[in-house]
């Protein structure tokens, strides 16, 4: 199966910020695409795309939006309606007509509320110098609360103490059932009252979420399967494999499966190609290990769209790390091809698998190509700098 023609799963092979958004945009612009399917994460994604002078940082909308491709948020995505509405307004200002009409959402997806967000920020601020590198978007708190049915105050679940009597976690489908939603939000408000109190009342949230439900198409059943049988899908991962909840380096991880496994579940055995995205050097946003960190690399490659975040912390950079790259590929149970971004960077180095000192990397494309086919090449977030090549799947066809 040639890469551009079938279903494609896009994952980041680093700590995030590899260029997944630009790769997804390039894939959608290269071939007719039925939908971009988001299969993990939530409103913390920040995928930068530039097309004909228009820039947008895609968060919950798929990065194929500028190519006119609809987005489906699968059941594995955490949906934050306030952030989604704000993103829709920014897309409209960038020339996308009625962005919400391009969106469908699985009703089983968990709902991230202001209660989760404020609790997340309170915990991260309390950690002081031991911060985990959270984005402050309520992601971990949303997942954690969903794990609490049956827990009682004082229990410890995933290394956090249960501080009250939890209820059922709200879902997107609950936005269409005001009485169910109110019961769940009342329980959330009581549970998190000792930790954080957001400015919105439960009554306000019920009304706002009802409006959200009326503005988007909420699906049930196997919507992804239906879409897959009607045309080509591009699955857009969020964060990087080295932040994965199972394979990352705790506690500096995300509460999400960042490997292709959720996408494979959604595809139900259908043929697909996995593309692993990597820069020509390594980056990390916020706290956590970065073995090849280099102040010189950081100074040489300034970022246009990434900066120090209030909760996430500083932008960092280092040399390409062959051992971490191989580890990420193994965590994915293999990938079919690379998408290599930031090929305009020069004077690069790579730390070999054995951890010996960094060596020069004069031809990064040849270095990656000696390991796997290179299916997409790019020079930044602008579509004009991207090329999609013919590449044949070897493990998932």
C-alpha positions as CSV (number, residue, x, y, z in Angstrom):
1,X,0.0,0.0,0.0
2,X,1.4,3.4,-0.9
3,X,1.3,5.9,1.9
4,X,-0.7,8.7,0.3
5,X,-3.5,6.5,-0.8
6,X,-4.7,4.7,2.3
7,X,-5.5,5.4,6.0
8,X,-2.5,7.2,7.7
9,X,-1.8,7.3,11.4
10,X,0.4,10.3,12.4
11,X,2.3,10.1,15.7
12,X,5.1,12.1,17.2
13,X,8.3,10.3,18.1
14,X,9.6,12.8,20.6
15,X,8.3,14.8,23.6
16,X,5.8,16.6,21.4
17,X,6.1,19.6,19.0
18,X,7.7,17.5,16.3
19,X,5.6,19.1,13.5
20,X,2.6,16.8,13.5
21,X,0.2,19.5,12.5
22,X,2.1,20.5,9.4
23,X,2.5,16.8,8.4
24,X,-1.3,16.2,8.7
25,X,-2.0,19.4,6.7
26,X,0.4,18.2,4.0
27,X,-1.1,14.7,3.9
28,X,-4.6,16.2,3.6
29,X,-3.6,18.6,0.8
30,X,-1.8,15.8,-1.1
31,X,-4.8,13.4,-1.5
32,X,-8.6,13.5,-1.1
33,X,-9.3,12.9,2.6
34,X,-12.7,12.1,4.2
35,X,-11.8,13.2,7.7
36,X,-9.0,13.9,10.2
37,X,-9.6,11.7,13.3
38,X,-8.2,12.8,16.6
39,X,-7.4,9.7,18.7
40,X,-5.9,11.0,22.0
41,X,-5.3,14.1,24.1
42,X,-7.5,17.2,24.3
43,X,-7.2,20.9,24.4
44,X,-3.5,20.9,25.2
45,X,-2.5,20.0,21.6
46,X,-0.8,22.9,19.8
47,X,-0.2,22.0,16.1
48,X,1.0,24.9,14.0
49,X,0.0,25.2,10.4
50,X,0.8,28.0,8.0
51,X,-1.0,28.1,4.5
52,X,-0.8,31.1,2.2
53,X,0.1,33.4,5.0
54,X,-2.6,32.2,7.4
55,X,-1.4,30.7,10.7
56,X,-3.4,28.7,13.2
57,X,-2.4,26.6,16.2
58,X,-4.7,23.6,16.0
59,X,-5.8,22.3,19.4
60,X,-9.1,20.3,19.1
61,X,-9.8,20.9,15.4
62,X,-7.9,18.7,13.1
63,X,-4.9,20.1,11.3
64,X,-6.5,19.3,7.9
65,X,-9.0,22.1,8.4
66,X,-7.2,24.6,6.1
67,X,-7.4,21.9,3.4
68,X,-11.2,21.7,3.9
69,X,-11.1,18.3,5.7
70,X,-13.7,17.7,8.5
71,X,-12.6,16.7,12.0
72,X,-13.9,13.8,14.0
73,X,-13.1,13.7,17.7
74,X,-13.1,10.1,18.7
75,X,-14.1,8.6,22.0
76,X,-10.5,8.7,23.1
77,X,-10.4,12.5,23.0
78,X,-11.1,14.8,26.0
79,X,-13.4,17.6,24.8
80,X,-13.3,21.1,26.2
81,X,-16.2,23.1,24.8
82,X,-15.1,26.5,25.9
83,X,-11.7,26.1,24.2
84,X,-13.4,24.6,21.2
85,X,-15.7,27.6,20.7
86,X,-12.7,29.9,21.1
87,X,-10.8,28.0,18.5
88,X,-13.7,28.0,16.1
89,X,-13.8,31.8,16.4
90,X,-10.1,32.0,15.6
91,X,-10.5,29.7,12.6
92,X,-13.4,31.9,11.3
93,X,-11.2,34.9,11.6
94,X,-8.6,33.1,9.5
95,X,-11.1,32.5,6.7
96,X,-12.7,29.1,7.6
97,X,-16.4,29.4,7.1
98,X,-18.6,28.0,9.9
99,X,-15.8,25.8,11.4
100,X,-18.2,23.9,13.8
101,X,-20.0,22.5,10.7
102,X,-16.8,20.6,9.9
103,X,-16.8,18.9,13.4
104,X,-18.3,15.7,14.7
105,X,-17.8,14.4,18.2
106,X,-18.2,10.9,19.7
107,X,-20.8,11.2,22.5
108,X,-18.7,8.9,24.7
109,X,-15.7,11.3,24.8
110,X,-15.0,12.7,28.3
111,X,-15.9,16.3,29.0
112,X,-13.2,18.6,30.4
113,X,-14.9,21.2,32.6
114,X,-13.7,24.3,34.4
115,X,-13.6,22.2,37.6
116,X,-11.0,19.9,36.1
117,X,-9.0,22.8,34.7
118,X,-8.9,24.8,38.0
119,X,-8.0,21.7,40.0
120,X,-5.2,20.8,37.6
121,X,-3.7,24.3,37.9
122,X,-4.0,24.3,41.7
123,X,-2.2,21.0,41.9
124,X,0.6,22.1,39.5
125,X,1.1,25.4,41.3
126,X,1.3,23.5,44.7
127,X,4.2,21.4,43.3
128,X,6.5,24.4,43.1
129,X,9.9,23.5,41.8
130,X,8.7,19.8,41.4
131,X,6.2,20.7,38.7
132,X,5.4,17.9,36.3
133,X,5.2,20.2,33.2
134,X,1.4,20.2,32.9
135,X,-0.2,22.4,30.3
136,X,-2.8,23.5,32.9
137,X,-5.7,22.4,30.6
138,X,-7.3,19.9,32.9
139,X,-6.2,16.8,30.9
140,X,-4.9,14.6,33.7
141,X,-7.6,15.7,36.1
142,X,-10.3,14.7,33.6
143,X,-8.9,11.3,33.2
144,X,-8.2,10.8,36.9
145,X,-11.8,11.7,37.9
146,X,-13.1,9.2,35.4
147,X,-11.2,6.5,37.2
148,X,-12.8,7.2,40.6
149,X,-16.2,5.4,40.6
150,X,-16.3,3.2,43.7
151,X,-13.5,5.2,45.4
152,X,-14.0,6.8,48.8
153,X,-12.3,9.8,50.5
154,X,-8.8,8.9,51.6
155,X,-8.3,6.3,48.9
156,X,-5.2,6.8,46.7
157,X,-5.8,6.4,42.9
158,X,-2.9,6.8,40.5
159,X,-0.8,8.5,43.3
160,X,-3.4,11.1,44.1
161,X,-5.6,11.1,47.2
162,X,-9.4,11.1,46.7
163,X,-10.5,14.3,48.4
164,X,-14.3,13.8,48.3
165,X,-17.1,11.6,47.2
166,X,-16.8,11.3,43.4
167,X,-19.6,10.9,40.9
168,X,-19.8,9.7,37.3
169,X,-17.6,11.5,34.8
170,X,-19.5,13.8,32.4
171,X,-19.4,12.9,28.7
172,X,-20.2,14.9,25.5
173,X,-23.4,13.0,25.2
174,X,-24.5,14.4,28.5
175,X,-24.6,17.8,27.0
176,X,-27.9,16.7,25.3
177,X,-29.4,15.5,28.6
178,X,-29.5,18.5,31.0
179,X,-30.8,16.6,34.0
180,X,-28.0,14.0,33.7
181,X,-25.4,16.7,33.1
182,X,-26.6,18.8,36.1
183,X,-26.3,15.7,38.4
184,X,-22.8,15.0,37.3
185,X,-21.7,18.6,37.4
186,X,-23.2,19.0,40.9
187,X,-21.1,16.1,42.0
188,X,-18.0,17.6,40.4
189,X,-18.5,20.9,42.1
190,X,-18.8,19.2,45.6
191,X,-15.8,17.0,44.9
192,X,-13.5,19.8,43.9
193,X,-14.7,22.5,46.3
194,X,-11.8,22.0,48.8
195,X,-9.3,22.4,45.9
196,X,-10.6,24.9,43.5
197,X,-13.8,26.8,42.6
198,X,-14.2,28.1,39.0
199,X,-16.1,31.2,38.2
200,X,-19.0,29.4,36.4
201,X,-22.0,28.1,38.3
202,X,-23.4,24.7,37.5
203,X,-26.5,26.4,36.0
204,X,-24.4,28.4,33.7
205,X,-22.4,25.4,32.6
206,X,-25.6,23.4,31.8
207,X,-26.9,26.1,29.6
208,X,-23.5,26.7,27.8
209,X,-23.0,23.0,27.2
210,X,-26.5,22.7,25.9
211,X,-25.6,25.4,23.3
212,X,-22.5,23.4,22.5
213,X,-24.5,20.3,21.8
214,X,-26.7,22.2,19.4
215,X,-23.8,23.5,17.5
216,X,-21.9,20.3,16.7
217,X,-22.8,16.9,15.4
218,X,-22.6,14.3,18.3
219,X,-22.3,10.7,17.1
220,X,-22.8,7.3,18.6
221,X,-21.8,3.8,17.4
222,X,-18.8,3.3,15.2
223,X,-18.6,6.6,13.4
224,X,-14.9,6.1,12.7
225,X,-15.6,2.8,11.0
226,X,-18.3,4.4,8.9
227,X,-15.9,7.2,7.9
228,X,-13.1,4.7,7.2
229,X,-15.3,2.7,4.8
230,X,-16.3,5.8,2.9
231,X,-12.8,7.2,2.2
232,X,-9.3,7.9,3.3
233,X,-8.7,9.0,6.9
234,X,-5.7,10.7,8.5
235,X,-5.4,10.0,12.2
236,X,-3.8,12.9,14.1
237,X,-2.0,12.1,17.3
238,X,-1.3,14.6,20.0
239,X,1.8,15.0,22.2
240,X,4.7,12.7,21.6
241,X,5.4,9.0,22.3
242,X,8.0,10.0,24.9
243,X,5.2,11.5,27.0
244,X,2.9,8.5,26.7
245,X,1.1,7.5,30.0
246,X,2.6,3.9,29.7
247,X,5.9,4.5,27.9
248,X,7.0,8.0,29.0
249,X,9.2,9.0,32.0
250,X,7.0,9.6,35.0
251,X,5.9,11.9,36.5
252,X,6.6,14.0,33.4
253,X,4.0,12.4,31.2
254,X,0.6,13.0,29.8
255,X,-2.6,11.1,30.8
256,X,-3.0,9.8,27.3
257,X,-2.0,7.0,24.9
258,X,0.2,8.9,22.4
259,X,1.3,5.7,20.5
260,X,-0.8,4.5,17.5
261,X,-2.7,2.0,19.6
262,X,-6.0,4.0,20.0
263,X,-6.0,4.7,16.2
264,X,-5.5,1.0,15.5
265,X,-8.4,0.2,17.8
266,X,-10.6,2.6,15.9
267,X,-9.6,1.2,12.6
268,X,-10.7,-2.3,13.6
269,X,-8.0,-4.1,11.6
270,X,-8.3,-2.0,8.5
271,X,-5.0,-1.6,6.5
272,X,-3.1,1.6,7.4
273,X,0.3,3.2,7.5
274,X,1.9,4.6,10.6
275,X,4.1,7.7,10.1
276,X,6.4,8.8,12.9
277,X,7.1,12.5,13.0
278,X,10.5,13.7,14.1
279,X,12.5,16.9,14.0
280,X,16.2,16.9,13.0
281,X,16.9,17.8,16.6
282,X,15.1,17.1,19.9
283,X,12.9,19.5,21.8
284,X,10.8,19.5,24.9
285,X,8.3,22.0,26.4
286,X,8.5,22.1,30.2
287,X,9.9,19.9,32.9
288,X,11.3,16.4,32.5
289,X,14.3,14.6,31.2
290,X,16.0,15.8,28.0
291,X,19.3,13.8,27.9
292,X,20.9,15.7,25.0
293,X,19.8,19.2,26.1
294,X,22.1,21.9,24.7
295,X,21.9,25.6,25.2
296,X,23.7,26.1,21.9
297,X,21.0,24.2,20.0
298,X,18.3,26.2,21.7
299,X,20.0,29.4,20.8
300,X,20.6,28.4,17.2
301,X,17.0,27.3,16.4
302,X,14.6,30.0,17.8
303,X,10.9,29.1,17.7
304,X,8.3,31.3,16.0
305,X,5.3,29.6,17.6
306,X,6.6,28.0,20.8
307,X,7.4,30.0,23.9
308,X,7.5,29.6,27.7
309,X,4.1,28.7,29.0
310,X,2.6,29.8,32.3
311,X,2.1,26.2,33.5
312,X,4.0,24.2,31.0
313,X,7.3,26.0,31.5
314,X,10.3,26.7,29.2
315,X,11.0,25.7,25.7
316,X,14.1,23.5,25.5
317,X,16.2,21.8,22.8
318,X,19.0,19.3,22.3
319,X,20.7,17.1,19.8
320,X,18.9,14.2,18.1
321,X,19.0,11.1,20.3
322,X,19.2,7.8,18.5
323,X,18.4,5.7,21.5
324,X,15.2,7.7,22.4
325,X,14.1,7.6,18.7
326,X,14.5,3.8,18.6
327,X,12.7,3.5,22.0
328,X,9.8,5.6,20.6
329,X,9.5,3.4,17.5
330,X,9.5,0.2,19.7
331,X,6.8,1.7,21.9
332,X,4.6,2.1,18.8
333,X,5.2,-1.6,17.9
334,X,6.9,-0.2,14.9
335,X,6.2,2.6,12.4
336,X,6.2,2.3,8.6
337,X,7.9,5.6,7.7
338,X,9.3,8.8,9.0
339,X,8.1,12.3,8.5
340,X,11.2,14.5,9.0
341,X,10.6,18.2,9.8
342,X,13.0,21.2,10.3
343,X,15.3,20.0,7.5
344,X,16.4,23.6,7.1
345,X,18.4,23.3,10.3
346,X,22.2,23.0,9.8
347,X,25.2,22.1,11.8
348,X,23.3,19.2,13.4
349,X,24.5,16.4,15.6
350,X,23.2,13.1,16.8
351,X,24.0,11.1,20.0
352,X,24.5,7.5,19.0
353,X,22.5,4.6,20.5
354,X,25.4,3.7,22.8
355,X,25.4,7.1,24.5
356,X,28.8,8.1,23.2
357,X,29.5,11.8,22.4
358,X,27.4,13.5,19.7
359,X,28.7,13.2,16.2
360,X,28.0,15.4,13.2
361,X,24.9,14.9,11.2
362,X,25.7,16.5,7.8
363,X,22.9,14.7,5.9
364,X,19.9,14.0,8.2
365,X,17.7,12.8,5.4
366,X,20.2,10.1,4.5
367,X,20.5,9.2,8.2
368,X,16.8,8.7,8.7
369,X,16.4,7.1,5.3
370,X,18.9,4.4,6.2
371,X,16.5,3.3,9.0
372,X,13.0,3.6,7.4
373,X,11.5,5.2,4.3
374,X,11.0,9.0,4.6
375,X,7.4,9.7,3.5
376,X,7.1,13.4,4.3
377,X,9.8,16.1,4.4
378,X,9.3,19.6,5.7
379,X,11.1,22.8,6.6
380,X,8.8,24.4,9.2
381,X,5.0,24.8,9.7
382,X,4.3,26.3,6.2
383,X,2.7,23.9,3.8
384,X,4.8,25.3,1.0
385,X,7.9,23.7,2.6
386,X,6.4,20.2,2.7
387,X,6.6,17.3,0.3
388,X,4.7,13.9,0.4
389,X,6.6,11.1,-1.2
390,X,5.5,7.7,-2.4
391,X,6.4,5.1,0.3
392,X,5.3,1.5,0.8
393,X,3.9,0.2,4.0
394,X,5.8,-2.7,5.4
395,X,4.1,-3.6,8.7
396,X,0.4,-2.7,8.5
397,X,-0.6,-3.3,4.9
